[in-house]
Amino acid sequence: MDTKKLVTGIVVGGVTMFAVGYLIFDMAMAGFYATNNAGAFGVGREAIIWLPVVLGSASLATLVTLCIGWSGAKNAAQGFKVGGMVGFLVWFGVDLILYGNFTISTNIFPLVDGSLEIVRTGIVGAVVATVLGKDQEA
């Protein structure tokens, strides 16, 4: 994958990841996260620090973009599968490690959070594959 495609995937994927993440985690599932994550254990931030959130979204978008390139996904359906799998495996794994080491989530949290990541990173993968696939057709 050349630099132009990688940067395109990171920008498009990062913006999509940030927007879809806000809709899923801050709007639709806010109650679940308030009850089952850091906030419920008294360690959540009162105000979000946005720069790390943006950089984290860009980092995960980079991983999804690279996996899209390696897999050869060229359309939304293929991109959703790759992105969803990447998101689930990353977040389910990280959430299990955090659950095993810290008291900042409930036992159901890793499964629910990982499953929601199938949606978020799946959508990111679909968008990235579509954009990069159109770039290859041109």
N, CA, C and O atoms as a GROMACS GRO file, in nm:
protein
  552
    1MET      N    1   0.085  -0.116   0.000
    1MET     CA    2   0.000   0.000   0.000
    1MET      C    3   0.090   0.123   0.000
    1MET      O    4   0.181   0.135   0.081
    2ASP      N    5   0.062   0.215  -0.093
    2ASP     CA    6   0.145   0.336  -0.099
    2ASP      C    7   0.101   0.437   0.008
    2ASP      O    8  -0.004   0.423   0.070
    3THR      N    9   0.184   0.538   0.025
    3THR     CA   10   0.162   0.637   0.130
    3THR      C   11   0.031   0.712   0.112
    3THR      O   12  -0.038   0.739   0.210
    4LYS      N   13  -0.003   0.747  -0.012
    4LYS     CA   14  -0.127   0.821  -0.038
    4LYS      C   15  -0.249   0.741   0.008
    4LYS      O   16  -0.339   0.796   0.072
    5LYS      N   17  -0.253   0.613  -0.023
    5LYS     CA   18  -0.366   0.529   0.019
    5LYS      C   19  -0.369   0.512   0.170
    5LYS      O   20  -0.476   0.514   0.231
    6LEU      N   21  -0.252   0.495   0.231
    6LEU     CA   22  -0.247   0.480   0.375
    6LEU      C   23  -0.300   0.605   0.445
    6LEU      O   24  -0.381   0.597   0.537
    7VAL      N   25  -0.253   0.721   0.401
    7VAL     CA   26  -0.297   0.847   0.462
    7VAL      C   27  -0.447   0.868   0.437
    7VAL      O   28  -0.518   0.913   0.527
    8THR      N   29  -0.494   0.837   0.318
    8THR     CA   30  -0.637   0.848   0.288
    8THR      C   31  -0.718   0.759   0.382
    8THR      O   32  -0.818   0.802   0.438
    9GLY      N   33  -0.674   0.635   0.398
    9GLY     CA   34  -0.743   0.542   0.486
    9GLY      C   35  -0.743   0.589   0.631
    9GLY      O   36  -0.843   0.576   0.702
   10ILE      N   37  -0.630   0.645   0.675
   10ILE     CA   38  -0.621   0.693   0.813
   10ILE      C   39  -0.716   0.811   0.835
   10ILE      O   40  -0.787   0.816   0.936
   11VAL      N   41  -0.718   0.905   0.742
   11VAL     CA   42  -0.804   1.023   0.757
   11VAL      C   43  -0.951   0.984   0.749
   11VAL      O   44  -1.030   1.019   0.838
   12VAL      N   45  -0.989   0.913   0.643
   12VAL     CA   46  -1.129   0.872   0.627
   12VAL      C   47  -1.171   0.780   0.741
   12VAL      O   48  -1.279   0.795   0.798
   13GLY      N   49  -1.086   0.684   0.772
   13GLY     CA   50  -1.116   0.589   0.880
   13GLY      C   51  -1.120   0.656   1.016
   13GLY      O   52  -1.206   0.624   1.098
   14GLY      N   53  -1.027   0.747   1.041
   14GLY     CA   54  -1.022   0.815   1.170
   14GLY      C   55  -1.145   0.901   1.194
   14GLY      O   56  -1.202   0.899   1.303
   15VAL      N   57  -1.187   0.975   1.094
   15VAL     CA   58  -1.306   1.059   1.106
   15VAL      C   59  -1.430   0.971   1.126
   15VAL      O   60  -1.514   0.999   1.211
   16THR      N   61  -1.440   0.864   1.047
   16THR     CA   62  -1.553   0.772   1.060
   16THR      C   63  -1.553   0.707   1.198
   16THR      O   64  -1.658   0.696   1.261
   17MET      N   65  -1.436   0.664   1.244
   17MET     CA   66  -1.425   0.598   1.374
   17MET      C   67  -1.469   0.692   1.485
   17MET      O   68  -1.542   0.652   1.576
   18PHE      N   69  -1.425   0.816   1.478
   18PHE     CA   70  -1.461   0.914   1.580
   18PHE      C   71  -1.612   0.939   1.581
   18PHE      O   72  -1.674   0.938   1.687
   19ALA      N   73  -1.670   0.960   1.463
   19ALA     CA   74  -1.814   0.990   1.453
   19ALA      C   75  -1.900   0.872   1.495
   19ALA      O   76  -1.993   0.888   1.573
   20VAL      N   77  -1.870   0.753   1.443
   20VAL     CA   78  -1.948   0.635   1.476
   20VAL      C   79  -1.929   0.598   1.624
   20VAL      O   80  -2.023   0.556   1.690
   21GLY      N   81  -1.807   0.615   1.674
   21GLY     CA   82  -1.781   0.590   1.816
   21GLY      C   83  -1.864   0.680   1.905
   21GLY      O   84  -1.916   0.636   2.008
   22TYR      N   85  -1.875   0.806   1.868
   22TYR     CA   86  -1.958   0.898   1.946
   22TYR      C   87  -2.103   0.852   1.947
   22TYR      O   88  -2.168   0.851   2.052
   23LEU      N   89  -2.154   0.815   1.831
   23LEU     CA   90  -2.294   0.771   1.823
   23LEU      C   91  -2.319   0.644   1.904
   23LEU      O   92  -2.421   0.633   1.972
   24ILE      N   93  -2.228   0.550   1.897
   24ILE     CA   94  -2.247   0.422   1.968
   24ILE      C   95  -2.220   0.438   2.118
   24ILE      O   96  -2.306   0.406   2.200
   25PHE      N   97  -2.102   0.487   2.152
   25PHE     CA   98  -2.058   0.482   2.291
   25PHE      C   99  -2.108   0.599   2.376
   25PHE      O  100  -2.136   0.580   2.494
   26ASP      N  101  -2.120   0.716   2.318
   26ASP     CA  102  -2.162   0.834   2.395
   26ASP      C  103  -2.312   0.860   2.386
   26ASP      O  104  -2.368   0.928   2.473
   27MET      N  105  -2.377   0.809   2.285
   27MET     CA  106  -2.520   0.834   2.269
   27MET      C  107  -2.602   0.706   2.298
   27MET      O  108  -2.674   0.698   2.397
   28ALA      N  109  -2.590   0.608   2.211
   28ALA     CA  110  -2.676   0.490   2.220
   28ALA      C  111  -2.647   0.403   2.343
   28ALA      O  112  -2.740   0.350   2.403
   29MET      N  113  -2.523   0.388   2.380
   29MET     CA  114  -2.486   0.295   2.488
   29MET      C  115  -2.428   0.365   2.611
   29MET      O  116  -2.362   0.301   2.692
   30ALA      N  117  -2.453   0.493   2.625
   30ALA     CA  118  -2.397   0.570   2.738
   30ALA      C  119  -2.436   0.509   2.873
   30ALA      O  120  -2.353   0.503   2.964
   31GLY      N  121  -2.559   0.465   2.886
   31GLY     CA  122  -2.605   0.406   3.012
   31GLY      C  123  -2.529   0.280   3.047
   31GLY      O  124  -2.492   0.260   3.163
   32PHE      N  125  -2.505   0.194   2.948
   32PHE     CA  126  -2.429   0.072   2.973
   32PHE      C  127  -2.288   0.105   3.020
   32PHE      O  128  -2.239   0.046   3.117
   33TYR      N  129  -2.223   0.199   2.953
   33TYR     CA  130  -2.087   0.234   2.990
   33TYR      C  131  -2.080   0.302   3.126
   33TYR      O  132  -1.984   0.282   3.200
   34ALA      N  133  -2.180   0.381   3.160
   34ALA     CA  134  -2.184   0.445   3.292
   34ALA      C  135  -2.200   0.342   3.403
   34ALA      O  136  -2.150   0.362   3.514
   35THR      N  137  -2.268   0.233   3.374
   35THR     CA  138  -2.295   0.130   3.474
   35THR      C  139  -2.186   0.024   3.482
   35THR      O  140  -2.164  -0.034   3.588
   36ASN      N  141  -2.118  -0.003   3.372
   36ASN     CA  142  -2.028  -0.118   3.364
   36ASN      C  143  -1.881  -0.087   3.341
   36ASN      O  144  -1.799  -0.178   3.330
   37ASN      N  145  -1.846   0.040   3.333
   37ASN     CA  146  -1.708   0.076   3.302
   37ASN      C  147  -1.653   0.170   3.408
   37ASN      O  148  -1.711   0.183   3.516
   38ALA      N  149  -1.543   0.234   3.379
   38ALA     CA  150  -1.466   0.313   3.475
   38ALA      C  151  -1.550   0.410   3.558
   38ALA      O  152  -1.526   0.424   3.678
   39GLY      N  153  -1.646   0.477   3.496
   39GLY     CA  154  -1.728   0.574   3.568
   39GLY      C  155  -1.802   0.512   3.685
   39GLY      O  156  -1.820   0.576   3.788
   40ALA      N  157  -1.844   0.388   3.671
   40ALA     CA  158  -1.917   0.319   3.778
   40ALA      C  159  -1.825   0.285   3.895
   40ALA      O  160  -1.872   0.255   4.005
   41PHE      N  161  -1.696   0.289   3.873
   41PHE     CA  162  -1.600   0.252   3.977
   41PHE      C  163  -1.525   0.374   4.031
   41PHE      O  164  -1.428   0.361   4.105
   42GLY      N  165  -1.574   0.493   3.994
   42GLY     CA  166  -1.518   0.616   4.047
   42GLY      C  167  -1.385   0.659   3.988
   42GLY      O  168  -1.316   0.742   4.046
   43VAL      N  169  -1.349   0.605   3.873
   43VAL     CA  170  -1.221   0.642   3.813
   43VAL      C  171  -1.236   0.704   3.673
   43VAL      O  172  -1.137   0.726   3.604
   44GLY      N  173  -1.359   0.731   3.633
   44GLY     CA  174  -1.380   0.794   3.502
   44GLY      C  175  -1.349   0.943   3.508
   44GLY      O  176  -1.360   1.005   3.613
   45ARG      N  177  -1.310   0.999   3.397
   45ARG     CA  178  -1.282   1.143   3.389
   45ARG      C  179  -1.412   1.222   3.386
   45ARG      O  180  -1.511   1.179   3.327
   46GLU      N  181  -1.410   1.338   3.450
   46GLU     CA  182  -1.526   1.426   3.443
   46GLU      C  183  -1.534   1.493   3.307
   46GLU      O  184  -1.643   1.515   3.254
   47ALA      N  185  -1.418   1.525   3.251
   47ALA     CA  186  -1.413   1.587   3.118
   47ALA      C  187  -1.319   1.504   3.031
   47ALA      O  188  -1.208   1.471   3.071
   48ILE      N  189  -1.365   1.473   2.913
   48ILE     CA  190  -1.284   1.394   2.819
   48ILE      C  191  -1.166   1.477   2.770
   48ILE      O  192  -1.180   1.596   2.742
   49ILE      N  193  -1.051   1.414   2.760
   49ILE     CA  194  -0.934   1.477   2.698
   49ILE      C  195  -0.936   1.434   2.552
   49ILE      O  196  -0.906   1.318   2.522
   50TRP      N  197  -0.970   1.524   2.463
   50TRP     CA  198  -1.001   1.488   2.325
   50TRP      C  199  -0.880   1.447   2.241
   50TRP      O  200  -0.894   1.361   2.154
   51LEU      N  201  -0.764   1.506   2.264
   51LEU     CA  202  -0.648   1.472   2.180
   51LEU      C  203  -0.614   1.323   2.185
   51LEU      O  204  -0.594   1.263   2.080
   52PRO      N  205  -0.607   1.262   2.303
   52PRO     CA  206  -0.580   1.117   2.304
   52PRO      C  207  -0.692   1.036   2.236
   52PRO      O  208  -0.664   0.933   2.175
   53VAL      N  209  -0.816   1.082   2.246
   53VAL     CA  210  -0.926   1.011   2.179
   53VAL      C  211  -0.908   1.018   2.027
   53VAL      O  212  -0.926   0.918   1.958
   54VAL      N  213  -0.874   1.135   1.977
   54VAL     CA  214  -0.853   1.152   1.833
   54VAL      C  215  -0.733   1.070   1.786
   54VAL      O  216  -0.739   1.002   1.684
   55LEU      N  217  -0.623   1.076   1.862
   55LEU     CA  218  -0.504   0.998   1.824
   55LEU      C  219  -0.528   0.848   1.833
   55LEU      O  220  -0.479   0.772   1.750
   56GLY      N  221  -0.605   0.805   1.933
   56GLY     CA  222  -0.640   0.664   1.943
   56GLY      C  223  -0.726   0.619   1.826
   56GLY      O  224  -0.709   0.509   1.774
   57SER      N  225  -0.820   0.704   1.785
   57SER     CA  226  -0.904   0.672   1.669
   57SER      C  227  -0.819   0.661   1.544
   57SER      O  228  -0.839   0.571   1.462
   58ALA      N  229  -0.723   0.752   1.528
   58ALA     CA  230  -0.634   0.748   1.412
   58ALA      C  231  -0.546   0.623   1.415
   58ALA      O  232  -0.519   0.563   1.311
   59SER      N  233  -0.501   0.584   1.534
   59SER     CA  234  -0.419   0.464   1.547
   59SER      C  235  -0.496   0.339   1.506
   59SER      O  236  -0.446   0.256   1.430
   60LEU      N  237  -0.618   0.327   1.557
   60LEU     CA  238  -0.700   0.210   1.521
   60LEU      C  239  -0.739   0.214   1.373
   60LEU      O  240  -0.746   0.110   1.308
   61ALA      N  241  -0.763   0.334   1.320
   61ALA     CA  242  -0.793   0.347   1.177
   61ALA      C  243  -0.673   0.305   1.092
   61ALA      O  244  -0.689   0.250   0.984
   62THR      N  245  -0.553   0.331   1.143
   62THR     CA  246  -0.431   0.287   1.073
   62THR      C  247  -0.426   0.135   1.066
   62THR      O  248  -0.399   0.078   0.961
   63LEU      N  249  -0.453   0.070   1.179
   63LEU     CA  250  -0.454  -0.076   1.181
   63LEU      C  251  -0.558  -0.133   1.085
   63LEU      O  252  -0.530  -0.225   1.010
   64VAL      N  253  -0.679  -0.077   1.089
   64VAL     CA  254  -0.785  -0.125   0.999
   64VAL      C  255  -0.744  -0.103   0.853
   64VAL      O  256  -0.764  -0.191   0.770
   65THR      N  257  -0.688   0.014   0.822
   65THR     CA  258  -0.645   0.043   0.685
   65THR      C  259  -0.539  -0.055   0.638
   65THR      O  260  -0.546  -0.105   0.526
   66LEU      N  261  -0.441  -0.082   0.723
   66LEU     CA  262  -0.337  -0.179   0.686
   66LEU      C  263  -0.397  -0.318   0.664
   66LEU      O  264  -0.359  -0.387   0.569
   67CYS      N  265  -0.489  -0.359   0.750
   67CYS     CA  266  -0.552  -0.491   0.734
   67CYS      C  267  -0.638  -0.497   0.608
   67CYS      O  268  -0.645  -0.602   0.544
   68ILE      N  269  -0.703  -0.387   0.574
   68ILE     CA  270  -0.779  -0.381   0.448
   68ILE      C  271  -0.684  -0.402   0.331
   68ILE      O  272  -0.712  -0.479   0.239
   69GLY      N  273  -0.571  -0.333   0.336
   69GLY     CA  274  -0.472  -0.348   0.228
   69GLY      C  275  -0.418  -0.489   0.219
   69GLY      O  276  -0.408  -0.544   0.110
   70TRP      N  277  -0.382  -0.547   0.332
   70TRP     CA  278  -0.326  -0.682   0.334
   70TRP      C  279  -0.427  -0.786   0.288
   70TRP      O  280  -0.391  -0.885   0.223
   71SER      N  281  -0.554  -0.764   0.322
   71SER     CA  282  -0.657  -0.863   0.288
   71SER      C  283  -0.700  -0.855   0.142
   71SER      O  284  -0.753  -0.951   0.086
   72GLY      N  285  -0.678  -0.739   0.081
   72GLY     CA  286  -0.724  -0.719  -0.056
   72GLY      C  287  -0.871  -0.683  -0.065
   72GLY      O  288  -0.929  -0.687  -0.174
   73ALA      N  289  -0.934  -0.647   0.048
   73ALA     CA  290  -1.076  -0.608   0.047
   73ALA      C  291  -1.095  -0.487  -0.042
   73ALA      O  292  -1.021  -0.388  -0.032
   74LYS      N  293  -1.196  -0.495  -0.130
   74LYS     CA  294  -1.216  -0.388  -0.227
   74LYS      C  295  -1.356  -0.328  -0.225
   74LYS      O  296  -1.385  -0.237  -0.302
   75ASN      N  297  -1.443  -0.380  -0.138
   75ASN     CA  298  -1.578  -0.325  -0.133
   75ASN      C  299  -1.624  -0.318   0.013
   75ASN      O  300  -1.556  -0.364   0.104
   76ALA      N  301  -1.742  -0.258   0.032
   76ALA     CA  302  -1.792  -0.235   0.167
   76ALA      C  303  -1.812  -0.364   0.246
   76ALA      O  304  -1.776  -0.371   0.363
   77ALA      N  305  -1.867  -0.467   0.183
   77ALA     CA  306  -1.893  -0.592   0.255
   77ALA      C  307  -1.763  -0.657   0.302
   77ALA      O  308  -1.752  -0.701   0.416
   78GLN      N  309  -1.665  -0.664   0.215
   78GLN     CA  310  -1.536  -0.721   0.252
   78GLN      C  311  -1.468  -0.636   0.359
   78GLN      O  312  -1.408  -0.688   0.453
   79GLY      N  313  -1.477  -0.504   0.343
   79GLY     CA  314  -1.418  -0.413   0.440
   79GLY      C  315  -1.482  -0.425   0.577
   79GLY      O  316  -1.414  -0.418   0.679
   80PHE      N  317  -1.615  -0.443   0.580
   80PHE     CA  318  -1.685  -0.458   0.707
   80PHE      C  319  -1.637  -0.583   0.779
   80PHE      O  320  -1.614  -0.581   0.900
   81LYS      N  321  -1.621  -0.692   0.706
   81LYS     CA  322  -1.574  -0.817   0.768
   81LYS      C  323  -1.435  -0.800   0.828
   81LYS      O  324  -1.410  -0.840   0.942
   82VAL      N  325  -1.344  -0.741   0.752
   82VAL     CA  326  -1.207  -0.723   0.801
   82VAL      C  327  -1.205  -0.626   0.919
   82VAL      O  328  -1.147  -0.656   1.023
   83GLY      N  329  -1.270  -0.511   0.902
   83GLY     CA  330  -1.272  -0.412   1.009
   83GLY      C  331  -1.337  -0.465   1.136
   83GLY      O  332  -1.286  -0.445   1.246
   84GLY      N  333  -1.451  -0.533   1.120
   84GLY     CA  334  -1.521  -0.587   1.236
   84GLY      C  335  -1.439  -0.690   1.311
   84GLY      O  336  -1.438  -0.692   1.434
   85MET      N  337  -1.371  -0.775   1.237
   85MET     CA  338  -1.287  -0.876   1.300
   85MET      C  339  -1.170  -0.811   1.375
   85MET      O  340  -1.140  -0.849   1.488
   86VAL      N  341  -1.106  -0.715   1.312
   86VAL     CA  342  -0.995  -0.645   1.376
   86VAL      C  343  -1.043  -0.576   1.504
   86VAL      O  344  -0.980  -0.590   1.609
   87GLY      N  345  -1.153  -0.504   1.496
   87GLY     CA  346  -1.204  -0.432   1.612
   87GLY      C  347  -1.241  -0.524   1.725
   87GLY      O  348  -1.208  -0.497   1.841
   88PHE      N  349  -1.311  -0.634   1.694
   88PHE     CA  350  -1.348  -0.728   1.799
   88PHE      C  351  -1.226  -0.787   1.865
   88PHE      O  352  -1.216  -0.788   1.988
   89LEU      N  353  -1.132  -0.837   1.786
   89LEU     CA  354  -1.015  -0.903   1.844
   89LEU      C  355  -0.932  -0.807   1.928
   89LEU      O  356  -0.884  -0.845   2.035
   90VAL      N  357  -0.914  -0.684   1.881
   90VAL     CA  358  -0.836  -0.587   1.957
   90VAL      C  359  -0.906  -0.554   2.089
   90VAL      O  360  -0.846  -0.566   2.196
   91TRP      N  361  -1.033  -0.512   2.082
   91TRP     CA  362  -1.100  -0.463   2.202
   91TRP      C  363  -1.141  -0.574   2.297
   91TRP      O  364  -1.136  -0.555   2.419
   92PHE      N  365  -1.183  -0.689   2.247
   92PHE     CA  366  -1.214  -0.800   2.336
   92PHE      C  367  -1.090  -0.840   2.413
   92PHE      O  368  -1.095  -0.863   2.534
   93GLY      N  369  -0.978  -0.849   2.342
   93GLY     CA  370  -0.852  -0.885   2.407
   93GLY      C  371  -0.807  -0.782   2.509
   93GLY      O  372  -0.772  -0.817   2.622
   94VAL      N  373  -0.807  -0.656   2.472
   94VAL     CA  374  -0.766  -0.550   2.564
   94VAL      C  375  -0.860  -0.545   2.684
   94VAL      O  376  -0.814  -0.534   2.798
   95ASP      N  377  -0.990  -0.552   2.659
   95ASP     CA  378  -1.087  -0.548   2.769
   95ASP      C  379  -1.070  -0.665   2.866
   95ASP      O  380  -1.084  -0.648   2.987
   96LEU      N  381  -1.042  -0.783   2.814
   96LEU     CA  382  -1.018  -0.898   2.903
   96LEU      C  383  -0.893  -0.877   2.988
   96LEU      O  384  -0.893  -0.908   3.107
   97ILE      N  385  -0.788  -0.826   2.926
   97ILE     CA  386  -0.665  -0.799   3.002
   97ILE      C  387  -0.691  -0.696   3.111
   97ILE      O  388  -0.647  -0.713   3.225
   98LEU      N  389  -0.761  -0.589   3.076
   98LEU     CA  390  -0.792  -0.486   3.175
   98LEU      C  391  -0.881  -0.542   3.286
   98LEU      O  392  -0.860  -0.512   3.404
   99TYR      N  393  -0.981  -0.623   3.249
   99TYR     CA  394  -1.069  -0.684   3.349
   99TYR      C  395  -0.990  -0.774   3.444
   99TYR      O  396  -1.015  -0.775   3.564
  100GLY      N  397  -0.896  -0.847   3.390
  100GLY     CA  398  -0.816  -0.937   3.472
  100GLY      C  399  -0.719  -0.866   3.566
  100GLY      O  400  -0.680  -0.921   3.669
  101ASN      N  401  -0.680  -0.744   3.530
  101ASN     CA  402  -0.579  -0.673   3.608
  101ASN      C  403  -0.633  -0.560   3.696
  101ASN      O  404  -0.570  -0.525   3.796
  102PHE      N  405  -0.748  -0.504   3.661
  102PHE     CA  406  -0.799  -0.387   3.732
  102PHE      C  407  -0.947  -0.403   3.764
  102PHE      O  408  -1.016  -0.484   3.702
  103THR      N  409  -0.994  -0.327   3.860
  103THR     CA  410  -1.135  -0.329   3.895
  103THR      C  411  -1.206  -0.209   3.834
  103THR      O  412  -1.265  -0.127   3.905
  104ILE      N  413  -1.200  -0.199   3.700
  104ILE     CA  414  -1.261  -0.083   3.633
  104ILE      C  415  -1.372  -0.123   3.537
  104ILE      O  416  -1.418  -0.041   3.457
  105SER      N  417  -1.415  -0.248   3.543
  105SER     CA  418  -1.528  -0.289   3.458
  105SER      C  419  -1.592  -0.414   3.518
  105SER      O  420  -1.536  -0.481   3.605
  106THR      N  421  -1.711  -0.442   3.469
  106THR     CA  422  -1.782  -0.563   3.511
  106THR      C  423  -1.740  -0.680   3.422
  106THR      O  424  -1.673  -0.661   3.321
  107ASN      N  425  -1.781  -0.801   3.461
  107ASN     CA  426  -1.740  -0.919   3.384
  107ASN      C  427  -1.805  -0.927   3.247
  107ASN      O  428  -1.751  -0.993   3.158
  108ILE      N  429  -1.919  -0.862   3.225
  108ILE     CA  430  -1.985  -0.865   3.094
  108ILE      C  431  -1.927  -0.761   2.998
  108ILE      O  432  -1.946  -0.769   2.877
  109PHE      N  433  -1.856  -0.664   3.054
  109PHE     CA  434  -1.806  -0.553   2.973
  109PHE      C  435  -1.721  -0.595   2.853
  109PHE      O  436  -1.745  -0.545   2.743
  110PRO      N  437  -1.622  -0.684   2.868
  110PRO     CA  438  -1.539  -0.718   2.751
  110PRO      C  439  -1.620  -0.772   2.633
  110PRO      O  440  -1.592  -0.738   2.518
  111LEU      N  441  -1.718  -0.855   2.660
  111LEU     CA  442  -1.798  -0.913   2.551
  111LEU      C  443  -1.885  -0.808   2.482
  111LEU      O  444  -1.892  -0.803   2.359
  112VAL      N  445  -1.950  -0.724   2.560
  112VAL     CA  446  -2.036  -0.620   2.502
  112VAL      C  447  -1.952  -0.518   2.427
  112VAL      O  448  -1.986  -0.481   2.314
  113ASP      N  449  -1.845  -0.471   2.488
  113ASP     CA  450  -1.761  -0.370   2.424
  113ASP      C  451  -1.698  -0.426   2.296
  113ASP      O  452  -1.697  -0.358   2.193
  114GLY      N  453  -1.647  -0.548   2.303
  114GLY     CA  454  -1.589  -0.609   2.183
  114GLY      C  455  -1.692  -0.627   2.073
  114GLY      O  456  -1.661  -0.607   1.955
  115SER      N  457  -1.813  -0.664   2.110
  115SER     CA  458  -1.919  -0.682   2.010
  115SER      C  459  -1.959  -0.549   1.947
  115SER      O  460  -1.986  -0.543   1.827
  116LEU      N  461  -1.964  -0.443   2.027
  116LEU     CA  462  -1.995  -0.311   1.970
  116LEU      C  463  -1.885  -0.264   1.876
  116LEU      O  464  -1.911  -0.190   1.781
  117GLU      N  465  -1.764  -0.308   1.903
  117GLU     CA  466  -1.653  -0.272   1.814
  117GLU      C  467  -1.666  -0.340   1.677
  117GLU      O  468  -1.613  -0.290   1.578
  118ILE      N  469  -1.735  -0.453   1.672
  118ILE     CA  470  -1.761  -0.514   1.541
  118ILE      C  471  -1.835  -0.413   1.454
  118ILE      O  472  -1.806  -0.398   1.335
  119VAL      N  473  -1.930  -0.344   1.515
  119VAL     CA  474  -2.010  -0.245   1.441
  119VAL      C  475  -1.923  -0.125   1.403
  119VAL      O  476  -1.917  -0.087   1.286
  120ARG      N  477  -1.856  -0.065   1.503
  120ARG     CA  478  -1.780   0.057   1.475
  120ARG      C  479  -1.667   0.032   1.376
  120ARG      O  480  -1.660   0.100   1.273
  121THR      N  481  -1.580  -0.062   1.404
  121THR     CA  482  -1.467  -0.084   1.314
  121THR      C  483  -1.510  -0.154   1.186
  121THR      O  484  -1.442  -0.144   1.084
  122GLY      N  485  -1.623  -0.224   1.190
  122GLY     CA  486  -1.678  -0.279   1.067
  122GLY      C  487  -1.721  -0.168   0.973
  122GLY      O  488  -1.693  -0.175   0.853
  123ILE      N  489  -1.788  -0.067   1.026
  123ILE     CA  490  -1.827   0.048   0.943
  123ILE      C  491  -1.703   0.120   0.891
  123ILE      O  492  -1.697   0.159   0.774
  124VAL      N  493  -1.604   0.136   0.978
  124VAL     CA  494  -1.479   0.199   0.933
  124VAL      C  495  -1.416   0.117   0.821
  124VAL      O  496  -1.373   0.173   0.720
  125GLY      N  497  -1.410  -0.014   0.837
  125GLY     CA  498  -1.354  -0.099   0.733
  125GLY      C  499  -1.431  -0.088   0.603
  125GLY      O  500  -1.372  -0.086   0.495
  126ALA      N  501  -1.564  -0.082   0.612
  126ALA     CA  502  -1.647  -0.068   0.492
  126ALA      C  503  -1.617   0.062   0.420
  126ALA      O  504  -1.604   0.065   0.297
  127VAL      N  505  -1.607   0.170   0.495
  127VAL     CA  506  -1.579   0.302   0.435
  127VAL      C  507  -1.439   0.304   0.374
  127VAL      O  508  -1.421   0.349   0.261
  128VAL      N  509  -1.341   0.256   0.448
  128VAL     CA  510  -1.202   0.257   0.398
  128VAL      C  511  -1.190   0.171   0.273
  128VAL      O  512  -1.129   0.214   0.175
  129ALA      N  513  -1.246   0.050   0.275
  129ALA     CA  514  -1.237  -0.038   0.158
  129ALA      C  515  -1.306   0.024   0.039
  129ALA      O  516  -1.256   0.013  -0.074
  130THR      N  517  -1.419   0.087   0.060
  130THR     CA  518  -1.492   0.152  -0.050
  130THR      C  519  -1.410   0.266  -0.109
  130THR      O  520  -1.397   0.276  -0.231
  131VAL      N  521  -1.356   0.352  -0.024
  131VAL     CA  522  -1.277   0.466  -0.071
  131VAL      C  523  -1.150   0.418  -0.141
  131VAL      O  524  -1.118   0.466  -0.250
  132LEU      N  525  -1.080   0.325  -0.081
  132LEU     CA  526  -0.956   0.276  -0.143
  132LEU      C  527  -0.986   0.192  -0.267
  132LEU      O  528  -0.908   0.193  -0.362
  133GLY      N  529  -1.097   0.120  -0.267
  133GLY     CA  530  -1.137   0.041  -0.385
  133GLY      C  531  -1.171   0.129  -0.503
  133GLY      O  532  -1.139   0.095  -0.616
  134LYS      N  533  -1.236   0.244  -0.477
  134LYS     CA  534  -1.267   0.338  -0.584
  134LYS      C  535  -1.141   0.402  -0.638
  134LYS      O  536  -1.131   0.432  -0.757
  135ASP      N  537  -1.043   0.423  -0.547
  135ASP     CA  538  -0.916   0.480  -0.589
  135ASP      C  539  -0.844   0.386  -0.685
  135ASP      O  540  -0.775   0.432  -0.776
  136GLN      N  541  -0.860   0.255  -0.667
  136GLN     CA  542  -0.795   0.158  -0.755
  136GLN      C  543  -0.863   0.151  -0.892
  136GLN      O  544  -0.799   0.121  -0.993
  137GLU      N  545  -0.994   0.180  -0.894
  137GLU     CA  546  -1.068   0.176  -1.021
  137GLU      C  547  -1.033   0.294  -1.110
  137GLU      O  548  -1.040   0.283  -1.232
  138ALA      N  549  -0.995   0.406  -1.049
  138ALA     CA  550  -0.968   0.529  -1.126
  138ALA      C  551  -0.840   0.520  -1.204
  138ALA      O  552  -0.803   0.614  -1.273
   0.00000   0.00000   0.00000
